[in-house]
């Protein structure tokens, strides 16, 4: 099969769909891989690295896109829409619930679109979302600590405090992978950490791994209203599979936070769970609203592309190999991969996405 790897076009998105190691695994199976020139440079991979792995270098984006199977990291942006073709397989993060225009175009153009974030194991785990959730969770506190610095517009709070001065307070909405990893970093910094989640079993699990270092609370409107105003750093880490994130923090509640506090909403790629959060970019990551610093970059792992590309490929490569070897038949052979199918033959397939856009269901 001919496989295309375009250069990512999202602002400062330096990850790449396939690493040279993954390309070698594919070419050794007899597949042809076309990597757009410079696609891996941001992650530390040169065109020569790809050539040595057996790839051909595509001189233009169109040359990379004009293939049977397209492997990307982030969703196609409007300038890339014309590259999508009927009969093509697209395998990437899509997050369609927060992007109606992309959903409509995928339906119109006839591409088969499989989303990393909805590939689902029988126990409900999301193996292709997990590695980036780990990175985003860890970065959320790293970035939050930075923007709490006074020179960055924050309150001037050191999350870990020092002897004689109390530490900063970190409140995390959601105890999944993102929330857990955010807590690990915040605890490591010495912050005072609170996690809220609606899953009591998950809270019990978090107690087993984090112990008494973290306050674990059942998430309710009253509980959120009691802890958010005192947060120095508020991390949104809510995920509902393939659907828009619920808004848990209202503008009125943000107004009660202290000036210079920081919000990092990792759920922004699914619409965000905090009312005042809107998508930003790595070039312009923050804005101040209601006196609070907001960070809303939807592709946070793009800040650490060397790590993130390899972590993502470790998880995606087995599925990429199946798609390359068997094409659409791979979906019949692997029910886990089949769960990732969002759009096929001009139809919206994934049930959760159908719930978001019922008018697009035929």
C-alpha positions in Angstrom: 0.0 0.0 0.0 1.1 3.6 -0.6 1.1 5.5 2.6 1.4 9.3 2.9 2.8 11.3 5.8 2.0 15.0 5.4 3.7 17.7 7.4 1.4 19.0 10.1 0.0 22.5 9.5 -1.5 23.3 12.9 0.3 26.2 14.6 3.6 25.0 16.0 2.6 21.3 15.7 6.0 19.6 15.4 4.9 16.0 15.9 4.8 13.8 12.8 2.5 10.9 12.0 5.3 8.3 11.5 8.8 8.2 13.0 11.6 6.7 10.9 11.4 3.6 13.0 7.8 3.1 12.1 8.5 3.8 8.4 11.1 1.1 8.5 8.6 -1.4 9.9 6.3 -0.6 7.0 8.8 -0.6 4.2 10.1 -4.0 5.5 6.6 -5.3 4.9 6.7 -4.1 1.3 4.7 -0.9 1.7 5.7 2.4 0.1 5.9 5.4 2.4 5.9 9.0 1.1 7.0 11.6 3.7 6.5 15.2 2.9 9.9 17.0 3.0 10.6 18.5 6.4 7.6 16.7 8.1 9.8 15.3 10.8 12.3 18.1 11.3 10.4 19.6 14.3 10.6 16.2 16.1 14.3 15.8 15.3 14.0 13.6 12.2 15.7 14.6 9.0 14.6 13.7 5.5 17.7 11.6 5.3 16.6 9.6 8.3 13.4 8.8 6.5 15.3 7.9 3.3 17.5 5.5 5.3 14.3 3.9 6.7 13.1 3.3 3.1 10.7 6.2 2.6 10.5 8.4 -0.5 10.5 12.2 0.2 7.4 13.9 -1.2 8.4 17.4 -2.4 4.9 18.9 -1.8 2.0 18.4 0.5 -0.1 17.2 -2.4 2.4 14.5 -3.3 2.2 13.2 0.3 -1.6 13.4 0.4 -2.1 11.7 -2.9 -1.9 8.2 -1.4 -4.1 5.3 -0.3 -3.5 5.7 3.5 -2.8 9.0 5.2 -1.2 8.9 8.6 -1.3 12.2 10.5 -1.2 13.5 14.1 -3.9 16.3 14.1 -7.1 16.7 12.2 -7.0 18.2 8.7 -7.3 22.0 8.6 -9.4 23.8 6.0 -6.4 24.4 3.7 -5.9 20.6 3.6 -9.6 19.8 2.8 -9.0 19.7 -0.9 -6.4 16.9 -0.5 -8.9 14.5 0.9 -10.2 12.0 -1.7 -13.0 9.4 -2.0 -11.7 6.0 -1.2 -8.8 7.3 0.9 -8.1 6.0 4.4 -7.3 8.7 7.0 -5.9 7.7 10.4 -5.4 10.6 12.8 -6.8 12.4 15.8 -10.1 14.0 14.7 -12.1 15.2 17.7 -15.2 15.7 15.5 -17.6 16.6 18.3 -15.9 20.0 18.5 -15.5 20.5 14.7 -18.7 20.5 12.7 -17.1 21.9 9.5 -14.5 19.1 9.4 -17.3 16.5 10.1 -19.3 17.9 7.2 -16.4 17.9 4.8 -15.4 14.3 5.7 -18.9 13.3 4.9 -19.0 15.2 1.6 -15.6 14.0 0.3 -16.2 10.3 0.8 -13.0 9.6 2.8 -12.9 6.8 5.4 -11.8 8.5 8.6 -10.6 6.5 11.6 -9.9 8.6 14.8 -7.1 7.7 17.2 -9.1 8.9 20.1 -12.0 6.5 19.6 -10.0 3.3 19.1 -11.3 1.4 22.2 -10.3 -1.7 24.0 -13.0 -4.0 25.4 -12.5 -2.6 28.9 -13.1 0.9 27.7 -9.5 2.1 27.7 -8.4 4.3 24.8 -4.9 3.0 23.8 -4.1 5.7 21.2 -5.4 8.6 23.3 -3.6 7.5 26.5 0.0 8.3 25.6 -0.9 11.9 24.6 -3.1 12.2 27.7 -0.2 11.3 29.8 1.9 14.0 28.2 -0.9 16.6 28.3 -1.6 15.9 31.9 2.1 16.3 32.9 2.4 19.4 30.7 -0.7 21.0 32.2 1.0 21.5 35.6 4.3 22.4 34.0 2.6 25.1 31.9 0.4 26.1 34.8 3.4 26.6 37.1 5.1 28.8 34.4 2.1 31.0 33.9 1.6 31.5 37.7 4.9 33.4 37.5 4.4 37.1 37.9 6.3 37.9 34.7 3.9 35.7 32.8 0.8 37.4 34.2 0.2 35.1 37.1 -0.2 35.6 40.9 3.5 34.9 41.5 2.9 31.6 43.4 5.5 28.9 43.6 3.4 25.7 43.5 5.6 23.8 45.9 5.9 26.7 48.4 8.9 26.7 50.8 9.3 26.0 54.5 7.4 28.8 56.2 5.2 29.6 53.1 2.3 27.4 52.2 2.3 25.7 48.8 0.0 26.5 45.9 -3.4 24.8 45.4 -4.0 22.7 42.3 -7.6 21.6 41.6 -8.1 19.0 38.9 -11.5 18.3 37.4 -11.4 14.6 36.3 -9.4 11.7 37.6 -8.7 9.9 34.3 -5.3 9.6 32.6 -4.9 13.4 32.2 -6.0 14.1 35.8 -3.8 11.4 37.3 -0.7 12.5 35.5 -1.4 16.2 36.4 -1.7 15.1 40.0 1.6 13.2 39.8 3.5 16.2 38.7 1.7 18.6 41.0 2.4 16.3 44.0 6.0 16.0 42.9 6.3 19.8 42.9 4.9 19.8 46.5 1.6 21.5 45.7 -1.6 21.0 47.6 -3.7 18.9 45.2 -7.4 18.1 44.9 -9.0 15.8 42.3 -12.7 15.7 41.6 -14.4 12.8 39.8 -17.8 11.2 39.5 -16.4 7.7 39.5 -16.1 6.4 43.1 -14.1 3.4 41.9 -11.6 5.6 40.2 -11.3 7.7 43.3 -10.5 4.6 45.3 -7.9 3.6 42.7 -6.3 7.1 42.9 -6.1 6.7 46.7 -4.2 3.5 46.2 -1.6 5.1 44.0 -1.5 8.7 45.4 -2.4 8.1 49.1 -3.0 10.9 51.4 -1.0 13.4 49.4 -4.1 14.2 47.3 -7.6 15.2 48.5 -10.0 13.1 46.5 -13.6 14.4 46.2 -16.8 13.2 44.6 -17.5 15.7 41.8 -20.8 17.6 42.2 -21.8 21.2 41.5 -21.6 22.1 45.1 -18.2 20.5 45.6 -16.8 22.3 42.5 -18.2 25.6 43.7 -16.5 25.1 47.0 -12.9 24.3 45.8 -12.5 26.3 42.5 -12.4 29.8 44.0 -9.4 28.9 46.1 -7.4 27.2 43.3 -4.1 28.8 42.2 -4.1 26.4 39.2 -7.3 24.8 37.8 -6.8 21.9 35.4 -9.7 20.7 33.2 -9.2 17.0 32.6 -12.7 15.8 31.7 -13.3 13.3 28.9 -16.5 11.8 27.5 -15.7 9.6 24.6 -16.2 11.3 21.2 -18.5 13.9 22.7 -18.2 17.5 23.8 -16.9 18.0 27.3 -19.6 19.2 29.8 -19.1 22.7 31.1 -18.4 22.2 34.8 -17.1 25.7 35.7 -19.3 28.7 34.9 -18.1 32.2 34.2 -19.5 33.3 37.5 -17.3 30.7 39.3 -14.2 31.9 37.4 -15.0 35.4 38.5 -14.6 34.2 42.1 -11.0 33.0 41.5 -8.2 35.2 42.6 -6.7 37.6 40.1 -3.6 36.0 38.5 -4.8 32.4 39.0 -4.3 30.1 36.1 -6.7 27.8 34.2 -5.3 25.0 31.9 -8.2 23.2 30.2 -6.9 20.0 28.5 -10.4 19.3 27.4 -10.4 22.2 25.0 -10.0 19.9 22.0 -13.4 18.5 22.9 -14.9 22.0 23.5 -13.6 22.6 27.0 -15.1 22.0 30.5 -14.7 25.6 31.7 -17.0 28.2 30.2 -14.4 31.0 29.8 -11.9 28.8 27.9 -11.5 29.0 24.2 -8.8 27.4 21.9 -5.5 29.2 21.7 -2.2 28.2 20.0 1.4 27.6 20.9 2.2 31.0 19.3 -0.3 32.7 21.5 -1.1 30.3 24.3 -2.8 32.5 26.9 -5.2 35.3 27.5 -6.7 36.9 30.6 -10.4 36.9 31.2 -12.2 37.7 34.4 -8.7 38.5 35.8 -7.6 34.8 35.4 -4.9 33.6 33.0 -6.4 31.0 30.6 -4.3 28.4 28.7 -6.3 26.7 25.9 -3.8 25.1 23.5 -5.6 22.0 22.0 -2.4 20.3 20.9 -0.3 20.5 24.0 1.9 17.5 23.3 3.2 19.3 20.2 5.4 21.3 22.6 7.5 18.1 23.2 7.5 16.5 19.7 10.5 14.3 20.1 9.0 12.5 23.1 5.4 12.7 21.8 6.0 11.4 18.3 7.7 8.3 19.6 5.1 7.7 22.4 2.3 8.0 19.8 4.0 5.7 17.3 4.6 3.1 20.0 0.8 2.8 20.2 -0.4 3.5 16.7 2.1 1.4 14.7 0.4 -2.0 15.2 -2.9 -0.5 13.9 -1.1 1.3 11.0 0.5 -2.0 10.0 -3.0 -3.7 10.0 -4.4 -0.9 7.8 -1.5 -1.1 5.5 -1.6 -4.9 5.2 -5.4 -5.4 4.9 -6.9 -2.0 4.0 -10.6 -1.7 5.0 -10.6 -5.4 5.9 -8.5 -4.6 8.9 -11.7 -3.2 10.5 -13.3 -6.6 10.2 -10.2 -8.4 11.6 -9.8 -6.1 14.6 -12.8 -4.9 16.6 -10.7 -2.5 18.6 -9.6 -0.7 15.5 -13.2 -0.8 14.2 -14.3 1.3 17.2 -12.2 4.1 15.8 -14.3 4.4 12.6 -16.0 7.8 12.5 -16.9 8.3 8.8 -17.3 5.9 5.9 -19.0 6.1 2.5 -20.4 9.5 3.3 -22.0 8.3 6.5 -21.3 9.2 10.1 -20.6 5.9 11.8 -19.5 6.4 15.4 -22.5 6.4 17.7 -21.2 9.1 20.1 -20.5 11.4 17.2 -23.9 10.7 15.8 -25.4 11.9 19.1 -23.5 15.2 18.7 -24.7 15.7 15.1 -28.0 13.9 14.8 -28.9 16.0 11.7 -25.9 14.6 9.8 -27.0 11.0 10.3 -28.5 9.5 7.2 
